[in-house]
Structures are given as structure tokens and as C-alpha cells.
Amino acid sequence: MSVRETSVFRWSLLLVSGAIILAAPLTIVACAATDGEDESGEERNEVIARIIDNTTAEQERFLRDGEVTEADYEAAVLAAVQCMEEAGYETSTAEHGHVIRIQGEGVASLEEVDRWQAAYDDCADTYLRDVEQVWQLQHAPSEQEQQEREAAYLACVQDHGIEAGDLAVLMDLQAEGRISERDQVALNLCSVRHMGGSEQAAEMLEDRLAGFDE
């Protein structure tokens, strides 16, 4: 097994039709089995050990044995939700594959989205992020599955008129601020469709993209 940095798609905030949804690609560390090595290989365990060494007291109780159960993960999500409610934000949760996403209710402005994001980052850093990372490591797709997802995502991006020969070029375009608002909506739609997301989010993004393309 090898630990590699790969373009799996997590979620950041996007304001669509007055509701906060979670939909934008980021790079994270994930595991994939290669060369016939066992998925519980030493390298993954080393990554998990580093996470545990640097986690918060609130998350350490879920991580101390090096494995996150479904009950552990759900409890960490609930703790983050309670943190958000104590910060004054109503939230809901939605399952996307094996991952549970915390979503905000409708807000009045992009400035409020920024405040929501700051509150979410504080709560997730304290109660959830490390637990979720280990949970994702335990459920990482195989290299072939990840390549298939990335190929479908890239084909979708290209079908929406975004010229990117591979994911590295696409991420460079984003980092350089060369993605228009319309194209960012298309990227988010492709992410929801091919990397995991709700049908409700996809429908909202499709409606917004149609508005740009009229």
C-alpha cells in the first residue's frame, strides 16, 4: 500500500439560491492499495499515527485505538453540529456516500457565508476534521476507482466548455483565478455528479448554470 496525494474531492462552501451547500474540489491525502500490498499497510498506519499525535482532546477519544467506527464518526459529526448551533447557526446533515456533510441554512449575503465558513472551520478543527480524515482513509477508493471518478469528472468539465487537459491544469487555473463564475458553477456541478453529492445540490447548480448559458 502506498500513501499518495491525490485529487479526491472534498467540499467547501458555495452559495446557491440562498442556501449554503458544500461543493468544490480540494486536494487531500488519501490511501490506495498498489502492487498487491495490504490496505492496512504500515504507511497508512503512520499517517494515522501522525493525525492522532496532532489532534485535539475532543477528537482523541475517537482516535486513540487507530480506528474510527461508524458510531465514532457520527458522534464527531454531532459534536460539530452542536458547536455550530452554539455559534448561532442552524445546520442540517446529508450523506454523500460514506461521508456526512454539514450544511448551512439560507443566508442573506456572501459576507454571511464567510462568517459561516469561519465558524465551521473552528468547529470542524476542534471536533471533526481529524476523525473524518481517518474515516476517509479507512474508506478510500481503490486507485482504479479513483481514476475512473477523476476521468468522469474531467470529461464533464470538458463537456461544459472548460479547456483543461488534466486535473493538474484545472487546479492551476483555479489557483491562478482564471475560472469564471459560470465555469466555477460547472465545476461544482461536475463534482457533485461524479465525486459525490446530493441530487438537490445538482439540481440547484444545473438551474444556476442554465441562467449563465441563456
Salt bridges, closest charged atoms under 4 A:
GLU60 OE1 - ARG64 NH2 3.24
GLU112 OE1 - ARG115 NH2 2.68
ASP121 OD1 - ARG129 NH2 3.53
ASP125 OD1 - ARG129 NH1 2.48
GLU132 OE1 - ARG10 NH2 2.72
GLU132 OE1 - ARG101 NH1 3.07
GLU176 OE1 - ARG178 NH1 2.63
GLU181 OE2 - ARG208 NH2 2.70
ASP183 OD1 - ARG182 NH1 2.83
GLU199 OE1 - ARG193 NH1 2.98
GLU206 OE2 - ARG193 NH2 2.75
ASP213 OD1 - ARG182 NE 3.09
